[in-house]
Amino acid sequence: MRPFPVIQTAGALPRPVYELTNVSKYYRGGGIVALEQVSLSLRQGEFHSVIGSSGCGKSTLLKIMAGLTPPSKGRVMLSGKPVLGARPDIGMMFQQATLFPWRTTLQNVLLPIEVRDGKAAAEAARPRALSLLELVGLKGFESVYPSQLSGGMAQRAAICRMLVSEPDVLLLDEPFSALDEITRDFMNMELQRICLERGATAFLVTHSISEAVILSDVVHVMSARPGRVVQTIEIDLPRPRTLDMATLPEFGRYVSTIRNLLDKGAFL
Amino acid sequence: MSDLAQPAVYGTEGEDTVWTERVSLISLIPRWVSMTLLLVAFIGIWHLATSAGIVSPLILPSPTETILDLGFVGRGLLSGNYMLAAFWVTTQEVIWGFVVALVIGVSLGILVGETSFGERAVMPYIVAIDTMPKLAFAPLFVAWLGFGITSKVALAAFISVFPIVVGTAAGLHAADENARMLFKSIGASRLKTLLKLKIPTGLPQFFTGLKIASISVVSGAIAGEFLGGGQGFGELIRVAASQLNTPRVFSLIIYLSLLGLSMFAIVSWMQYKFVFWHRTDNGVRARAGH
């Protein structure tokens, strides 16, 4: 079979997973422009972040990518197919862990399988869920109810729930911003470890510059009103990243570049 | 060990700074003791008011009279005479009224809480009817359904259906934005979202409505008997009051309250069983740190 020419232009690069072309979102019949002409492409195994002040439309962008809300204009393609609604090949994670108190940790992790394919499929996925819980360090907590988990542990369980259906891409909406800073740093390193281990493709929405730099291969800086990507910055730091890298001069340069862009965007 | 390596330690000299927090006296006594004390005080004042002749015994019977009558009615209930028959009639009205209210209330609650049609078109009418004085419908129910048990069941159900509708609808709205988004993102159908997210999330609100209904259903049944005759406890109260037999009225009310109390207890027990994750709410919640 002849490879599709557009995708295979640069032979060395992995295939693009997500491709957004001129995605715009208007509210109130065009009166409010939440997103304007956002184009980006996310390749297999890459970790991208989008950063911007609150209200810049980054969460709207993520919802459009996830198929939770339609764009007003533009095109969203995932694995070569248009995104026209929620997709099983997308895993999502939110600011709150959103574990359900009437389900044990394991039952919470298995929820996407149970909802999509029924109880029997969830039962069959048990070993996978258990090994995921082990991967995030929650072994022994599988039959515990969420009220007995700490904030960090709850977010780990949410990671497992996101990963259990083996999605091609992970969409992360400020997943650790509700945690304290010490826990957040730790969870970010855990997230990196899990992503590297699984070769995951991830897209993170954040408002923490250092979090974006430490985790990402590419950072998209957004400005508000209208929400658009003002610059895309490649972060050329070795993997795996460590928290100590925050003291490197390159790290500082990336942070200050992004901060300058954000300052400009905020006062436009 | 070198003295120089020791960090400075404060508070090694001088006295401990232990001090006592002020605690209200009442919190030092067990709850049942304070409750009993209050009851004893209440009966004491009641006794003084009646024995000193401040209040006429026709208006307020003495505690002794009331307790004696409680014994009389209790013996009547146990011996299975007309009082037990009356109590059974009222109990049936209460139970059937509650069942009817539950069925209609949950159906309407789901209609209002789950569909836009229900929320936009039906809900305003429910609120409008809820604001009406519902007891005023009693003569209508009697005219429609006669003097038998059915008209009382209807009034009891009518009065207690609204908290169930409101509780069910509020419960179905209780799931937060994140949870809805999560269900949307995993491609859950409307039915799956209802069954696996909205209904379990809304159970606490539903049971709150059910508790209110379980109490008002007894008032509904008694009001129905007052206004539409019949053979229940309400009729006994009406007769006793017309004979100025106030001790009897008091003791009948106390036995009736047992009916309301058991309804409430059953609903509370069901809530405890089904909403097990709310039990620890005021207890240990290790949500603080990592």
Interface residues (C-beta under 8 A of the other chain):
Chain A: K63 A66 L68 G85 A86 R87 P88 I90 M92 F94 Q95 Q96 T98 F100 P101 W102 L111 P112 E114 V115 R116 Y145 S147 Q148 L149 S150 G151 G152 M153 A154 S165 L179 D180 I182 T183 F186
Chain B: D176 N178 A179 M181 L182 F183 K184 S185 I186 G187 A188 K192 K196 L197 P200 T201 F276 W277 H278 T280 R285 A286 R287 A288 G289 H290
